[in-house]
Each structure stands twice: as structure tokens, then as C-alpha cells.
Amino acid sequence: MIYADFELLVDKIQNRCKRVLVKKADQYAGEEDRLENFVRAGDLQGMTPADACFSMFSKHIVSIAMMLEEDPETMNRSKKVWDEKITDALNYLMLLEACLIDMGVE
């Protein structure tokens, strides 16, 4: 991939990540705390919000790994499916960083 195409791809991915994060905030966040779902999940499981976030993130990594392990003949999933999986993984990493900052890690 040439540099110009890669830069366009990065911009497209960043925009997609932001759109999904904003949309999902309505479903997963409280009105005051964007990370409330991780705080609550951590409380339920006796772990930190960052641990809860990582636990949820790992589901996406396992899913991507399973897709990559498929036979090349059947691995050819739609671009939409790959985009969704990659976007979710990237967003969880950003949410993990937010959890760490919220916990005082700097």
C-alpha cells in the first residue's frame, strides 16, 4: 500500500472509531460517567474498571484471531465484518486508556 493510500485509510478508520464511540455512548454510558459500564462491570466481578474493560476487549481479540485462523477459502468475510471487528478492538484500547487515566495512572 502506498503512503497516500495508507494515510487516507488511517483517517477513515479514525473517523469510523469516533462515530462508533459517540453512538455507543448512548447505550453503554451513564449521563455523568462515560466509563460507568466498566465501573459497574468491575464492581460485579470484583475487579477494576480497567480489568473489566480488558476482559471485554479480549472477546474482540479472540473473535479476530478466530477469523484469521479460518481456512483462506472461508476467511473471505465481508469488509463490513472486518471493519466492525477492527473498529471495536481499537475503541476498546481507547476506552482502556480512559479507564487507566480515570484510575490515576498517568
N, C-alpha and C positions, 0 to 999 in steps of 0.2 A: 504494500500500500504506500502510495507516495505521501509525502508530508502534508500537502494541502488537503488531501482526502482525509487523512488522519485527524487533522485539526478540525475539519468540518464534523467528523464523527464524534469527537470529544464534545464539541458544542451541542450537538444533537443529544448525546447521552446526558449531559448536564441539564439541559432543558427538560428532558423526559423525567429525570430524577426529581427535579424540583416540582414538576406538575404532579407527580405521584405523591410526593411528601405532603404537598398542600392538600390534595384531595383526601388522602388517608387520615390527615389530622382530624377531620370531622368525625371519622369513625372510631379512632383509637385514643384520642387525647381528650383530657378534660378542658374546661374553659380556661383554667388558670395555669395548668401544667402540661406542656406538650409531651412530657415523658411519663405521664400518670399511668399509662398501661404497663410500663416497665416497673414502676414503683409497686403497683398492685400485684403484678405477677411475681415480683421478687418477694413481697410480703407473704404471698400464698405458698411459696416454695422455700421460704427461709433463706433467701439469697439477696444479694444486692441488685439494684436495678440494672447495673452493667452486666451482671451474670445472667439475669433474666433476658436481657437484650441479646447477649451472645448465644444463649440457648435457642432463642427464636431464629437468630441468624443462621445457626448451624443447620437448621432444617433446609434452608435455601441452598447452602453449600452442598449438602448431601444430594439434593434434587439435581443440581447442576452436574455433580460428579456422576450420578446415575445416568443422566442424559449423555454425558461424554463417553460412558462405558458401553453404550449401546452399539450394536452392530452398525457399521457405517451405512449399510443399506437402509436401516430403520432410524438412524440418528437424524435424518434429514427432516427435522421438525420445522414448523413454520418460523419465520423471522419473528413473528409476534410472540411466540412462546419463548424464544431465546431472549428477546428484548425484555419481557416481563421478568424472567428469572434473573438476568444480569442487573436490571434496574433494582429489583428487590434487594439483591445482595449488596449493591453499592449503597443503597439507602440505609440498610441496617448498619453498615460501617459508620455512616454519618451519625445515625442515632446512637450508636455505641460511644462515639466520641462525645456526643452531647451528654450522655449518662455519666461518663467519666468526669467531665467538667463539672456537672451538677454535683457530683460526689466530692469535689475538691481536688481532683487530680489535674495538675497543670504542668 
